[in-house]
Amino acid sequence: MMTMPRMRTVATRFSGRSFVGGLLIIAVGLGVGALSVGFSDLAIPVAVAILVVGLAAKDLSLIPALAAPATLIVARVGGVLSVSDVVLVAATIFALLMLRGRGGLDLQPLIWSGMSYLALVVPTLILNPYAENTTEWLHEVFLVLGSMVVGFVVGREGKAALSIGLYIVACCGIGIVASMAAVVSFGQTGTFIPVYLGDLHKNTIGGMLAVAAVIAYARPLWLGWSARWSYLAVVVCGFGMLASQSRQGMIGALVGMLIISLRPFVLGRRRGKVIWFATVPVVAYVLYEVNAQLASGDQFNSAYQRLTWFGQSFGIWQNSPVFGVGLRWWYTDRFGEGFQPPNAELEVLTTVGVVGLIGFLLMFASAAWLLAKLDPMYGTVGLAVLATRFTQAQFDLYWVAGQASLLWIIAGVCYGVRARDRAKAELPARAAIRPVIPGRMP
């Protein structure tokens, strides 16, 4: 039992720490506020740095855990990198520091799948020596390999439920706001128009919510969600996609959910085939919308604009069909065009040519095969998210900060959770064979 003097000492120490902590919080708040007014470009980096330091002091694994929910933040830092990029870089550094033991060996097959693409891009860097080319290659190293390592550490350190759960909850918030905005817009105009939320483009909203819906529908055991909350998240994200009118998001989510339903025993639970009934209306809606745009004769709607960009992309690719014209060529003035091709294969063809496209397709094919080989308890959700993102990228941009990293974070999580479960299973065996030291109680 604690004596009164001891209790007063503890109370005094607690009060002192609380007082100092309060002063620090006030000082940080005032400092960030001052930066926001006088140096707005520095405010976000400083705030992120302070957050990283604070979380690292509490638990190092919390830094990698932030990477998944941070993919939803598309705001730019200094006009170059997004907030999600900054968080991913910090998360990768901390994850590499925590990648001890057999972690690298467990993740090695998935890492090789990413390196197959990145290695085949190197000739393009040599043949097209300009700053945007090299910078974007380094960016993609973090988007692919860095994301895999981050996801693995998140899963192995037991932070998968926190990290991915935060992502799904945040997406549900976006879905609710998008749905409300659509209703308000309908009340004002009498028609449903695509929803844009600040910096979030309608297709960005659709892509984010599609992945959240697929994960919630899979409801992996490590997520720890009940069926009621999972299906509620699927419905909310579904309404959000409908409000955004992101056709590629809807199709991508449908493909991911169909893969989940086709697995014989998904994550220890059977999945019903109800999702198959959603296939017909979703496909019919997408085809109707595309046909309506093509029949309208409006040369500036999204369908016609994509056809125009497809043709221009082939023209640019023909300048260097084998190795491409370089990454992020649309940031330069070499071709007089400033668009990013709205199709994964065309984007890769123009930037890194046929050689790079082989590596890109090999990266996806090998990762899909590896995830399909895993026990469905681990690999199914990763395979479904991979297919969801690849499907979306057939009708939209692929190399987009956040969305291009999330699928590899999820793939890494699958391997990390498996490594964690294996380590737990090996503990009793290790305890049983522990040698008994003479003179010491076993």
Helices and strands as residue ranges (DSSP letters): H 4-38, H 40-58, H 62-65, H 67-70, E 76-77, E 81-82, H 83-98, H 103-120, H 122-127, H 131-141, I 142-146, H 147-156, H 160-189, H 202-218, G 221-223, H 227-244, H 247-262, G 274-278, H 279-296, H 302-317, G 329-331, H 344-373, H 376-392, H 403-432
